[in-house]
Amino acid sequence: MYRAHYRQVYAYAVARAGRQLADEVVAETFLVAWRRLPALPRAAPLPWLLAVARNVVGERYRAEERRQAVAAEMRAWITDEELSVGDVADGVAERAVVLAALAQLSDDDRELLTLVAWHGLAPGHAARVLGCSTATYYVRLHRARRHVKAAMAAATEPELPRSAATLIPKESIR
């Protein structure tokens, strides 16, 4: 079980707690799994492991501290990508916009979106990680998608120089 799911639990821990604490979160997650081995679902242990990892992170951080750590990690990814590519390609620019938009989201919205998109969970399994029904997950996912679209739109709006912004009404720019 450890070999089969270590990387996925580690990736989840990095996304939720940052690289500095990911090893500790993973170690504690598998320690809980070892202690509660009879309660571990044999057919699909990954959602259970990710739910444990989520609880571990929740115990270690207050909500604001977690949000700041993840936002800092995403800013580092954007900076690393910009530095490694001399000519900024469309894909890199789009990725930077998505990461910046994700950094603006609440911790809950970011988790909803990344459980399926980055961690590859089915919606039913993602709902189990979050401790809600699949229907509730879909409602929350819909809201999170609206929030990320709004954040991406805000990130891609061109900014005018201060003097031009005061002379030209925003309605005429669009």
Summary of the structure (lengths in Angstrom):
residues: 174
radius of gyration: 19.1
end to end distance: 53.7
largest distance: 68.6
contacts: 478
relative contact order: 0.10
helix: 81%
strand: 0%
